[in-house]
Each structure stands twice: as C-alpha cells, then as structure tokens.
C-alpha cells in the first residue's frame, strides 16, 4: 500500500476527530451510555486510521487508547493494566523461534528437499513449498515466516529465468501460495499466530471457556489439511503453472548441499523448539503446566550458554514489536467496549435479528462477515478485538459453540485469501517483482475462502462438541 501524502493523512485525521466530536455531542442511543458510545466510535475511528495508514498502526492504537481515560471511559490505571495479558508474554518465546528460523539454514535445506522430491513439476514444487511453509508456521508467526520463505522461493524462480511483472503463471502461484500457506498453517496451533492467543484470551476472560493447545490443534489441523490442498488446486487449475527447468532444480539442490552439516547451534535451537512443543502439548493433560511459563523458560534456553541459538541483538531487530504494541492497544480498546456495555449493546441491538435465524444460517453469516472484514481491514488484531466477543455472544445465546466461534474469529482475523491488504500477502504483492495483481488473488482466493467458511460452520463445531468444549 503506497504511503499517502502528509496533507491527505492530515485531512483523514481531521475527519476522524470531527467524527469523534460529532458523536460526543450527539444524543446517546437508547440503552447505550456516553462511555459505551464513545468506546464504539473510538474503535471505528481507529480502524479508519489503520486502514488508511495515517500513522504507524501501533502508534495509532496507543493514541486512541489515550482517549479512553481522557474521556472518562476508564481510569488510567485500569486502562494500562488491561493492555497486558498472557498472550503478550507467551509470544516473546514465539518471537525468538521466528528469529532462529529466519537466521538459520533450515529453510534453504527444506527447499533442497522439496526440489529433490518434486523435480521439474511446478505443481509439486508449489505443493512442497506450501506444505513446508504451513508446517513451520505452527511455531512461527506468519509475517516473519513469509519474509524468510519468499526470498528463498524467488531464488528458484530466478534460476528458472522467470520473468517479472505477472508474466509467469508459476510465479503467481508461488507468490500467492506461500502467504496463503503461512496464514493457514499459523491457524493450526496457538503458537502459530499472535492473533490466536488474543482470541483465546478474549474468550476465556469473557466467557470462561478455556481452549488447550491440543484442543486448538484438533480444530485447526483438519482446516489446514483441507484448505491448503484446496488453495493449491485452485492455483494450479486457474493459472496452469509452467514447468521448471532441470538446471533450476539442480541449482536449488546444489545450494542446499553446499551448506554441509547442520551447525551445532541450529541443532540446539531445534531441540529447544521441539521440547517446547512437546511440553505445550502435555499442558493439555497436565493442569499445572502453564504454557506461558513454559514459553518464558524456552525463551531463556534459546540464549542459554552452549545453546546460543540466536543473538540478543538479532532478537531485538527481528521481533515484531509493533505488532505486540498494537495487540496491547487492542486489549485496552476491547476492555473499554466490554466495561461500558458497548459490546452487549451491539449484540442486543445491531445483531439481534440474527438470533431469529437458524443456528447454521447465523454461523454462515458470521463466518462470511469475518472473512470479508479482514480482507478489507488489514489490522488482524483489530478485527479479532472487534468481533470475538459479539460473535461468541450471539452463538452462545443460540446454543452454539463458543470455542468453535473463537477459532473461526481467530482464523479469519489472521487469514486474508482474496485481497493483498493484510501484511502477509502484502509482503509478496508489494515486491518490486510484481508477480501478481489484485485481480489474480481475487480470481483464486474465493475458492479456499469458501472452503474455510464451510469448515468453520460444520466440521469445527462438531470437533468442539466432541472435545466437550462449550
């Protein structure tokens, strides 16, 4: 997304301030207090600023948070306290894992394995990249993973003398498929995307429904198992990618082989990650294991003498601190919506007609709304913060599954398959290589999006019920 001129950004900010002032002086809607009214308009204006990128999104979030105590919606101490929860602490470990993978030789080695298996078959190469990316994404946030995998895939395209500018069908498949796989794979586990933990925390705080690591995986794995092949099939059937040359395949294999043995610190880092994953899984059956505590211990082990999987300066440089700051701001904005009754008002007044529909129809409508919302609003945490509690409230009032709704909200708040506005597909779309257009992504993205809607309203609630989740 191109940066707007200072004048345009200033005009947008003035429009947001004008909207805040107009709502402040307007009569309160029936059943809504002044604080609730202002909480809603602050969130809406924040979304406007995030979409138009008038300022860095994390700074925008905290500027809007400053209005909460200023307008008397919450006292300052309560606002700052609301910004921190387990999700923020848990993800410190995931940042370290992402830094380790990004600076290791693992992705290059994986590419060599993919090319050895696939040969010159571009559909198989694409499938290998998508499956490999999805599996790594279970332990690594989507955006940094894309930043690792795309350049490595581009070396394969370059070795194949692939033209830029949207002239190669295979390049379109790679440039769209890898971001899709990162996002879908990240939906499989709580550690796969920071938004998953945000949604889990919001649902647990407001409904008392706790979802364990294994329970989340039990719902996320079938979705990924179906959606990734569906997305792959849509890409190869719509774009019909050209084959690779043998020289391009040989080049990629040779690059991986030239690395030699895996360095000691990479073996140690992998060991820490695998042990952490095992303990996270065990936490689903052993109540005294807290995954946040485990994450902090694992974070320490990544820097432990003799392990030294990453360097602290690299950790500081690679970690998405802006996303963490944004999540903290969203936590405060959501707390204001909940504390003032604005969320309940949304459910009772705005979304009440949906409760008269059959449960399945309501679930389909909410899944479609969530899908479309994140495709046009690139701030995933904001989407989750805005819809998690209202959607769960509606489904709970109709006797549906709160846990399945939580998972659905998290999925759609992290996955955008039709428009390249979210940071993950935007990373690929904004490349100077210009391998694909908006239209290319729309042309293919509707198919896996439809598959995800079907899964989220059918298979996921059945699994949640079988797991005994509310």
C-alpha positions in Angstrom: 0.0 0.0 0.0 1.6 3.3 -1.1 2.2 5.9 1.6 -0.2 8.9 1.4 0.9 12.5 1.3 1.1 14.3 4.6 -1.8 16.6 3.6 -4.1 13.6 2.8 -3.2 11.9 6.1 -3.8 15.1 8.0 -7.2 15.5 6.4 -8.1 11.9 7.3 -7.1 12.6 10.9 -9.2 15.7 11.0 -12.2 13.7 9.6 -11.7 11.2 12.5 -11.5 14.0 15.1 -14.7 15.5 13.6 -16.4 12.1 13.8 -15.4 11.8 17.5 -16.7 15.3 18.3 -20.0 14.8 16.4 -20.7 11.5 18.3 -19.7 13.0 21.6 -22.3 15.8 21.3 -25.0 13.6 19.7 -27.7 12.0 21.9 -26.8 8.6 23.4 -28.6 5.8 21.6 -31.2 4.0 23.7 -29.5 1.5 26.0 -26.0 2.9 25.5 -24.1 5.1 27.9 -21.8 8.0 26.9 -18.8 5.8 27.7 -20.2 3.0 25.5 -21.0 5.3 22.7 -17.5 6.8 22.7 -15.8 3.4 23.1 -17.5 2.3 19.8 -16.7 5.4 17.9 -13.0 5.4 19.1 -12.7 1.8 17.8 -14.3 2.7 14.5 -12.0 5.7 14.0 -9.0 3.6 15.0 -10.0 1.1 12.2 -10.3 4.1 9.7 -6.8 5.2 10.7 -5.4 1.7 10.5 -6.9 1.1 7.0 -5.7 4.4 5.7 -2.3 4.2 7.5 -2.2 7.8 8.6 0.4 6.9 11.2 2.2 3.6 12.1 -0.6 1.3 13.3 0.8 0.7 16.7 1.2 4.4 17.4 -2.4 4.9 16.1 -3.6 2.3 18.5 -2.0 3.9 21.5 -3.1 7.4 20.5 -6.7 6.1 20.5 -6.1 4.4 23.9 -5.1 7.8 25.3 -8.7 9.0 24.6 -10.1 6.3 26.9 -9.0 7.9 30.3 -9.2 11.4 28.8 -13.0 10.9 28.2 -13.5 9.2 31.5 -14.4 5.8 29.9 -11.8 4.0 32.1 -9.4 5.4 34.7 -5.8 5.5 33.5 -4.5 2.7 35.8 -7.2 0.3 34.7 -6.5 1.1 31.0 -2.8 0.4 31.3 -3.5 -2.8 33.3 -5.8 -4.1 30.6 -3.1 -3.8 28.0 -1.1 -6.8 29.4 -2.3 -10.4 29.3 -0.9 -13.9 28.8 -0.9 -13.5 25.0 1.7 -10.7 25.2 4.1 -12.7 27.4 3.5 -16.0 25.5 4.6 -14.5 22.2 8.0 -13.4 23.4 9.1 -17.1 23.0 7.5 -17.3 19.6 9.4 -14.2 18.5 12.6 -16.0 19.5 11.6 -19.1 17.5 10.9 -16.9 14.4 14.3 -15.2 14.7 16.0 -18.5 15.0 14.4 -20.0 11.9 14.9 -16.8 9.9 18.6 -16.7 10.6 19.2 -20.5 10.2 19.9 -22.6 7.2 16.8 -24.7 7.7 14.6 -23.0 5.0 17.3 -23.4 2.4 17.8 -27.1 3.3 14.0 -27.6 3.1 14.0 -26.1 -0.4 16.6 -28.6 -1.5 14.4 -31.5 -0.2 11.4 -30.1 -2.0 13.2 -29.8 -5.3 14.7 -33.3 -4.9 11.2 -34.7 -4.4 9.3 -32.6 -7.0 11.8 -32.3 -9.8 10.7 -30.1 -12.7 7.0 -30.5 -11.8 5.9 -27.0 -10.8 2.6 -28.2 -9.1 4.7 -30.5 -6.9 7.2 -27.7 -6.2 4.3 -25.4 -5.2 2.7 -28.1 -3.0 6.1 -28.7 -1.3 6.6 -25.0 -0.6 3.0 -24.6 0.7 3.1 -27.7 3.0 6.6 -26.9 4.3 5.6 -23.3 5.0 2.4 -24.4 6.7 4.3 -26.8 9.0 6.9 -24.3 10.0 4.1 -21.7 10.6 2.8 -23.8 13.5 5.7 -22.5 15.6 6.4 -19.2 13.8 4.3 -16.1 13.2 3.1 -15.7 9.6 4.7 -12.5 8.6 8.3 -13.3 9.5 7.9 -16.7 8.0 6.8 -15.2 4.7 9.8 -12.9 4.9 12.0 -16.0 5.1 10.3 -18.3 2.6 9.6 -15.8 -0.3 13.2 -14.8 -1.0 14.2 -18.5 -1.0 11.4 -19.3 -3.4 12.5 -16.4 -5.5 16.0 -17.9 -6.0 14.3 -20.9 -7.6 12.3 -18.6 -9.9 15.5 -16.7 -10.8 17.3 -19.9 -11.6 14.4 -20.7 -13.9 14.8 -17.4 -15.7 11.2 -16.4 -14.6 10.1 -13.0 -15.9 8.7 -10.4 -13.5 5.6 -8.3 -13.9 2.9 -11.0 -13.8 4.1 -12.9 -16.9 4.7 -16.2 -15.2 1.9 -18.5 -14.0 4.3 -20.4 -11.8 5.5 -17.2 -10.2 1.9 -16.1 -9.5 1.3 -19.5 -7.8 4.4 -19.2 -5.6 3.8 -15.5 -4.7 0.2 -16.2 -3.7 0.6 -19.7 -2.4 3.3 -19.2 0.2 1.5 -16.3 2.0 -1.7 -18.4 2.0 0.2 -21.4 3.5 1.8 -19.3 6.2 -1.5 -17.9 7.3 -3.4 -21.2 7.1 -0.6 -23.1 8.8 -0.4 -20.5 11.5 -4.1 -21.2 12.3 -3.2 -24.8 13.4 -1.8 -24.0 16.8 -1.9 -21.2 19.4 1.8 -20.5 18.8 1.3 -20.2 15.0 -0.1 -16.7 15.1 -0.3 -14.0 17.8 -4.0 -13.4 16.9 -4.9 -17.0 18.0 -3.7 -16.3 21.6 -5.5 -12.9 21.5 -8.8 -14.5 20.6 -8.3 -17.3 23.1 -7.7 -14.8 25.9 -10.7 -12.6 25.0 -13.0 -15.7 25.0 -11.6 -17.0 28.3 -11.8 -13.7 30.0 -15.4 -13.0 29.0 -16.9 -16.5 28.8 -14.7 -18.6 31.0 -14.1 -21.0 28.1 -10.5 -22.3 28.1 -9.1 -23.9 25.0 -5.9 -26.1 25.4 -3.1 -26.4 23.0 -4.2 -29.8 21.8 -7.9 -28.8 21.6 -6.9 -25.9 19.3 -4.8 -28.1 17.2 -7.7 -30.7 16.9 -9.8 -27.9 15.3 -7.0 -26.2 13.3 -5.4 -29.3 11.8 -8.4 -30.5 9.8 -9.0 -27.0 8.5 -5.4 -26.7 7.2 -5.4 -30.3 5.9 -8.4 -29.5 3.7 -7.8 -25.8 2.9 -4.2 -26.0 1.8 -4.8 -28.6 -0.9 -7.9 -26.6 -1.9 -5.9 -23.5 -2.3 -3.1 -25.4 -4.1 -5.7 -27.0 -6.5 -7.3 -23.6 -7.2 -3.9 -22.0 -8.1 -2.7 -24.8 -10.4 -6.0 -25.1 -12.2 -6.7 -21.4 -12.7 -3.1 -20.3 -13.5 -1.7 -23.6 -15.0 2.0 -23.0 -14.0 4.8 -23.7 -16.4 7.3 -26.4 -15.5 10.8 -25.7 -14.1 13.9 -26.4 -16.0 16.2 -29.1 -14.8 19.0 -26.6 -14.3 16.8 -24.6 -11.9 16.1 -27.7 -9.9 19.8 -28.7 -9.9 20.8 -25.2 -8.8 18.5 -25.3 -5.8 19.6 -28.8 -4.7 23.2 -27.8 -5.0 22.7 -24.7 -2.9 21.3 -26.8 -0.1 24.0 -29.4 -0.4 26.7 -26.8 -0.2 25.7 -25.9 3.3 27.3 -29.1 4.7 26.3 -30.4 8.2 23.7 -28.5 10.3 25.7 -26.3 12.7 25.6 -27.2 16.4 23.7 -24.1 17.5 20.9 -24.9 14.9 20.6 -28.4 16.3 20.4 -27.0 19.8 17.8 -24.4 18.7 15.7 -27.1 17.0 15.9 -29.3 20.2 14.6 -26.4 22.3 11.7 -25.8 19.9 10.7 -29.4 19.7 10.9 -29.9 23.5 8.8 -26.8 24.0 6.2 -28.1 21.5 6.0 -31.4 23.4 5.5 -29.6 26.8 2.9 -27.3 25.3 1.0 -30.4 24.1 1.4 -32.1 27.5 -0.1 -29.0 29.1 -3.5 -30.1 27.7 -3.5 -33.0 30.1 -1.3 -31.8 33.0 -3.1 -28.8 34.6 -0.1 -27.3 36.5 1.8 -26.8 33.2 1.2 -23.2 32.2 2.2 -22.6 28.5 3.1 -19.0 29.2 5.6 -20.0 31.9 6.9 -22.7 29.6 7.4 -20.1 26.9 9.4 -17.9 29.2 11.7 -20.8 30.2 12.1 -21.8 26.5 13.0 -18.2 25.7 15.8 -18.4 28.2 17.1 -21.6 26.8 17.4 -20.1 23.3 20.1 -17.9 24.8 21.5 -20.4 27.3 25.3 -21.0 27.3 26.0 -23.9 25.0 22.8 -23.4 23.1 23.2 -19.8 21.8 20.6 -20.4 19.1 20.2 -16.7 18.5 21.9 -13.5 19.4 20.1 -10.9 21.5 20.6 -8.1 19.0 19.2 -10.2 16.3 16.2 -11.0 18.6 15.6 -7.3 19.1 16.0 -6.5 15.4 13.8 -9.3 14.0 10.9 -9.3 16.5 7.7 -7.6 15.5 7.4 -5.3 18.5 5.0 -3.0 16.6 2.5 -5.9 16.4 2.9 -6.5 20.2 2.2 -2.8 20.9 -0.8 -3.0 18.6 -2.2 -6.0 20.5 -1.7 -4.2 23.8 -3.7 -1.2 22.4 -6.4 -3.5 21.1 -6.7 -5.1 24.6 -7.5 -1.7 26.1 -10.0 -0.8 23.4 -11.8 -4.1 23.9 -11.8 -3.7 27.7 -13.5 -0.3 27.2 -16.1 -1.9 24.9 -16.8 -4.6 27.4 -16.7 -2.4 30.5 -19.1 0.1 29.2 -21.6 -2.4 27.9 -21.0 -1.4 24.3 -20.3 -5.0 23.1 -23.5 -6.2 24.7 -25.4 -3.3 23.1 -24.0 -4.3 19.7 -25.3 -7.9 20.2 -28.7 -6.8 21.6 -29.5 -4.1 19.1 -27.4 -4.3 16.0 -27.0 -8.1 15.7 -30.2 -9.2 17.4 -32.1 -10.1 14.1 -29.6 -12.9 13.5 -30.7 -14.7 16.6 -34.1 -15.4 14.9 -32.4 -17.3 12.1 -31.5 -21.0 12.2 -28.1 -21.5 14.0 -26.4 -22.7 10.9 -27.5 -19.7 8.9 -26.2 -17.4 11.6 -22.9 -19.2 11.7 -22.5 -18.9 7.9 -23.4 -15.2 8.0 -20.9 -14.5 10.8 -18.1 -16.5 9.1 -18.7 -14.6 5.8 -18.7 -11.3 7.6 -15.4 -12.2 9.4 -13.9 -13.3 6.1 -14.8 -10.1 4.3 -13.9 -7.8 7.2 -10.3 -8.9 7.4 -9.9 -8.8 3.6 -10.7 -5.1 3.7 -9.3 -4.2 7.2 -5.7 -5.2 7.3 -5.3 -4.9 11.1 -6.0 -8.5 12.1 -5.8 -7.9 15.9 -8.4 -5.1 15.5 -10.7 -7.5 13.6 -10.4 -10.1 16.4 -10.9 -7.5 19.1 -14.0 -6.1 17.4 -15.9 -9.3 16.6 -14.7 -12.0 19.0 -17.0 -11.2 22.0 -20.1 -10.1 20.0 -19.9 -13.1 17.7 -19.4 -15.5 20.6 -22.3 -13.9 22.5 -24.7 -14.4 19.6 -23.7 -18.0 19.1 -23.8 -18.8 22.8 -27.3 -17.3 23.1 -28.4 -19.7 20.3 -26.9 -22.7 22.0 -23.9 -22.9 19.6 -20.2 -23.5 20.3 -18.3 -20.6 21.9 -15.0 -22.4 21.3 -15.7 -23.0 17.6 -16.7 -19.3 17.2 -13.4 -18.3 18.9 -11.4 -20.4 16.5 -13.4 -19.1 13.5 -12.8 -15.5 14.5 -9.1 -16.1 15.0 -8.8 -17.8 11.6 -10.4 -15.1 9.7 -8.7 -12.3 11.7 -5.3 -13.8 10.6 -6.1 -15.1 7.1 -6.9 -13.0 4.1 -7.1 -15.0 0.9 -8.8 -12.6 -1.5 -7.1 -9.2 -1.2 -3.4 -8.5 -0.6 -4.0 -5.8 2.1 -3.1 -7.8 5.2 0.6 -7.7 6.0 1.3 -11.4 4.9 0.1 -11.3 1.3 1.0 -7.6 1.1 4.7 -8.6 1.7 4.5 -10.6 -1.6 2.3 -8.2 -3.5 4.4 -5.1 -2.7 7.6 -6.8 -4.0 9.2 -4.9 -6.9 8.9 -8.2 -8.8 5.1 -7.6 -9.2 4.4 -11.3 -9.8 0.6 -11.0 -9.3 -2.2 -8.4 -9.3 -5.2 -7.7 -7.1 -7.3 -9.5 -9.7 -5.2 -12.6 -9.7 -5.7 -13.0 -5.9 -9.4 -12.4 -6.1 -9.7 -14.9 -9.0 -8.2 -17.7 -6.9 -8.9 -16.6 -3.3 -12.6 -17.1 -3.4 -12.3 -20.9 -3.6 -10.2 -21.6 -0.4 -12.2 -18.9 1.3 -15.4 -20.8 0.5 -13.9 -24.0 1.8 -12.9 -22.3 5.0 -16.4 -21.0 5.6 -17.9 -24.5 5.1 -15.3 -26.0 7.5 -15.8 -23.3 10.2 -19.6 -23.9 10.3 -19.6 -27.7 10.0 -16.5 -29.6 10.9 -15.2 -27.2 13.6 -18.3 -27.1 15.8 -18.5 -30.9 15.6 -15.0 -31.3 16.8 -15.5 -28.7 19.5 -18.6 -30.7 20.7 -16.6 -34.0 20.6 -13.9 -32.4 22.8 -16.5 -31.3 25.3 -15.9 -27.6 24.7 -18.8 -25.1 25.3 
